[in-house]
Amino acid sequence: MQGPIMISSSTPETVIDLAGPWRLASVEGDHATELSVPGDIHSALKNAGIIPDPYHGANEHAVQWVAERDWIIERTFILDDADASWYLDIDYLDTVAIVFVNDVPVLSSDNCFRRYRPDVSRALRPGENTVRIHFHSNIAAGAERQARQPFYVPYHPGNSPIANGNMLRKPQCHFGWDWNIAIAPFGLYGKILLKRLDTARVEHVVTSQHPVEGGVELHVAVTLFAEGPASLPLYLSFNNDRLRLDCGVGAGETVVRHVFFVENPALWWPAGSGEQTLYTLTVELPDETVTRQIGFRTIELL
């Protein structure tokens, strides 16, 4: 297995990107190679010559053993400021997995479609740290969940040659489709960042639009997360308007709301019916910026 992969935060960074090469091996320790994050285990094994291309010929059947096993990926990084408040920001983690930092479990995931932000402050230490992800076999996880049901939940074997994929919050085409092979892959397809929480962070940005006379109201709800009471500026920018809201937050989540009025907005039309006009909403904290693309439209069933 490759030597340690290091990232240093000797400068006062607030975000450390853990994407890039990770060490990969089965839980038994064999088939060791490298996986580039974001990425998946099958592609890493194919690139290393351990398995053939699953999409070539009948190789789909020759690689079924991969999804029947558990796999582990890990990497090492250097952290100097271990006394601060740190959390991992992870999305598209597929699917049943446990994340460890220095052998301390910090996250147990089972949903590929959500974002995870576990606090890892208690697990970090000055100097060298290791983050490890243990992927549980999706095939085994589906069978385990099926066995726990009070009654059998059927699936369609013609569409899904691999059973019990409907038990998991995971792309169902991974278990087969009329256009896709069935190999039940796993991996980390999005980002994995180590972030320092100084005061507060943006947890969610939710918008809704309400037509009114002469235009539309855009209702914005920003959820902030903080470890304790604090005050900080929040900037909202939309359609050439920029405003500052001085927010007081408590421990946990605080929701800040604002309404923008847009006079006679340009609309978003389906392809072939008009332009797809988009407006940009920007939410800013002193050390974080979140943007959303907003299309104004109404839908009616005639």
Sequence and secondary structure as in RCSB ss.txt:
>XXXX:A:sequence
MQGPIMISSSTPETVIDLAGPWRLASVEGDHATELSVPGDIHSALKNAGIIPDPYHGANEHAVQWVAERDWIIER
TFILDDADASWYLDIDYLDTVAIVFVNDVPVLSSDNCFRRYRPDVSRALRPGENTVRIHFHSNIAAGAERQARQP
FYVPYHPGNSPIANGNMLRKPQCHFGWDWNIAIAPFGLYGKILLKRLDTARVEHVVTSQHPVEGGVELHVAVTLF
AEGPASLPLYLSFNNDRLRLDCGVGAGETVVRHVFFVENPALWWPAGSGEQTLYTLTVELPDETVTRQIGFRTIE
LL
>XXXX:A:secstr
       B  S  SEEE  EEEEEEETTS S EEEEESEEHHHHHHHTTSS  TTSTTHHHHTHHHHTS EEEEE
EEEES TTS EEEEEE EESSEEEEETTEEEEEE BTTSEE  B GGG  SEEEEEEEEE  HHHHHHHHHHTSS
S     TTT SSTTGGGSBS GGGB  SSS B    EE S EEEEE SSEEEEEEEEEEEEETTEEEEEEEEEEE
ESS EEEEEEEEETTEEEEEEEEE SEEEEEEEEEEEES   B  TTTS B  EEEEEEETTEEEEEEE      
  
